[in-house]
Amino acid sequence: MIGAVFDMPAFPAGWDESSAQLIRIIDPLGEVIAWFAPELGACCAGYAVREVGSSSHSRALWRDIIIRATANQAVTSGENDDDAPDSRWRFVDRDPASCTLDRTLVRGSRVAHWRMTAALTDARLSLFLLVHNAGIEPIQAGARLRVALSSPPRIAARLADDASRACPDATATEQNTGRQIVLTVDADPGPGTVLTESAHEATTCTITDHRLKDSLPVILPGEFRRLSVLIGS
């Protein structure tokens, strides 16, 4: 049996000297691990998968799936975010395999409450982003996630645009000899979009709950918008 406590990396790659608070979650079988930094825009600091054939009886080999720079926010509204203390992301709750982060943006009588839940199940990472209009006036806000992946993904999603913006499967195979990364996206009321930008070291995916070329969606008082992303290999 694979033991979750054996040979688990303490930090994501490149974060061993960071002073940021990191929330670590591990799936029950110890096959996958992820870290989140509430004070850095609720970013996913890293997500790694134990390589096939690696076990607790030998030194574990880990494949990084999500990699990113601390300067970029992983979750944004698409508006000019307030930098007031009550608008910053904060840690809410966690168990060994999941965590919840949230923030509240207040602009007069307009109140937007954001909540992101991350969970590791079946050796995959799920990100669930919920935007709630908790005020008495309509607000403009679009759910958006930005993730930097170690290789171009295959995209399966309910999208406004087709996946032609994604890099072809052959490219992903050439750049990474491991199993291909699969990115599954669903937006509600949707549909949303996925835009990929490939660089030498990573592919950045901007995932939204609306068409990127459109103006931000209007959320009426008491209503919600949802964006869910499932990442696996």
N, C-alpha and C positions, 0 to 999 in steps of 0.2 A: 504494500500500500504506500502511496506517495504521501509523505508527511509535509504538511504546510509549513512547519516550523524549520525544516531543514533547508539550508542553502538558499534562503530567501534574501534577495538584495535589500539592504536597508534603505537605499535611496535610488531614485531613478538616475539614469546616466547623466552626468554633468551637474548634479545637484548636491553632491556630497559636502560642498563648502557653503551652500546657501543657508542663510539665516531664516528663510521663510518657514512658517509652520506648514508641515505636510501631513495630510490625513491619508493613512495607508489602509487599503482594503485588500483582502485576499479571498479567493474563492475557496469553498470548503475542502476541495481536494488538493489545494496548493498548486494548481496548474497555471493560474494567472494571477497577476498582482497589478494594482494601480495606485497612483498617488494623486491627491488634489491639494491645491493651495488656495484657501479661501481669500487671503489678503491680496492675491495676484489675479483678480478678476475671476475667481472660481475656476482657474485653469486646471486642466488635467496635466500634471507635471510629467507623467509617464504612465505607460501601460505596457506590460511585458508578458510574454507567453513562454512557459517552459517548453523547451524543444522536445520533440518526439524522441523517445529512447533515453531521455535524461530522468534519473530517479533519485530518491533520497539516499540511496546507497552509494552514489557516486556524485562528484561535483556537478551541480546543476548548471545547464547551459540555458540562457534566456535570450529570447528574441524580442527586441524592442519593436513595438507596433506604433505607439504614439510617442513622438519626440517633439520638443518645442522649445522656443526661447522664452525666458521669463518676461521679456518686454512686451509680449503680445497678450492681449486678453483673449480668453477662450470663449467667453460669453459676453455679448454686447447687445444693446437695444437698437443700435442703428442711429440713435439720437446722440446729442452731446450729453454724456453721462455726468451727473452731479458728482462732485468730489467730497460732498458733505459726509461726515462719519456715518450717518444713518442710511446712506445710499450704498455703502460698501458691502461686499459679500461677507457673510459670517457663517461659521460652522454651527449647524443645528443639532445633528444627531448622527450616530453611526452604529453599525454592528460589524462583525468581522468581514462581511462580504458587501456592505453597502454604506453609503453616507449621503447626507442631505445638507445642502447649503442654500442660503437665501439672502435676499436683500430687498429693501423697500426704497423706491424713488418717490419723493414728495415734491411737487411743484404747485404750491397753493392748494386748490381743491382737487387737483389731479394726483392720484396715488396709484402707482404701479407696484405690485408685489411679485417678485420673481422667486421661483424655487427650482433648484436643480437636484435631482436624485440620480446617483450613480450606483450601479449594482453589477456584480460579477456572478454570472450564472452560466452553466454549460460551457465554461472556458471562453466566454465572450463578455465584452463590456457593453452595458446599456446606459445611455444618458437620456434622461427624461427632463425636459425643460418646460415649465409652466409659467405663463405670464397672466396675472389676474388684475383686472381693473378694480381696485378696492376703493376708489373714490366715487364722487358724485357727478363727474363730468367725463365725457368721452376722452380717450387718450390715443395717441399714435405710438405704437410700439410693435416691433417685429422681432420674433425670437430668432437668434442667430448664434451658431456655434462655429468656432474656428479650431480645427485640429490639424496638427502636422504629423503626417504618417511617414513611416520609414520607407515605403514604396507605394507606387500608384495603386489605388484600390479598384476592385470591380464594384460598381454601384448598382444596388437593387433598391428601387424606391418608388413611391407614389409622388411623381415630380411634375412640376409645370413644364420644365424643359426635359428633353430626353437626355440620356447619359453620354451623348456624343462629346460633351466637354471633358469627359474623363479620359485619362490615358488608356490606350488599348491594352487588352490583356497581355499581349506579347511583350509590351514594354515592362509590365510588372514582373513577368517571369525572368526577363533579362537582368533586371536590377536587383532581384532578390530570389535566391535559390529556394527559400522556404515556401511554405504554402501561401497562396495569394491572400492578401487582405480583402475582406468583403465588408462593404459599408452599406447598411440597410437603413433607409430614412423614411419616416412617415410624419406628415404634418397635418394638423387638425385646427381649423377647418380646411387648410391646405388647398391645393397642393403647393409644395415648396420647390426649392432649387438646390442644386449642388454645383459649385464652381470649383474646379481643381486648378492649381498652379504648381507646376513641377519645377523643382530646382535640383541642384546636384545631390544634396544630402537628404532632401525630404520633399514630400508632396503636401501642400497645404490645401485643405478642403474647407471652403466657406459654405455652411449649410444653413439655409433660411426657411422660414415657414411661409414665404411669399416670393413672388418673382422679383429678382434683384433689380430689374429696370423699373418696377412700379414704386409708387410712394409707399410709405409705411402704412400698414393696416390700421384701421380705426377699431379700437376695442371699447364697446359700450360699458357703462357701469355694471358691475357684477358679472361680466362675461370673461372668458378665458381664451387663450391661444396655447396650443400645445405643439411641441416638436420633440420627436423621439429619434434616437440614433442608436443603432446596434453595430458594434465593431467586433469582428472576429477574423479567424484565419482557418 
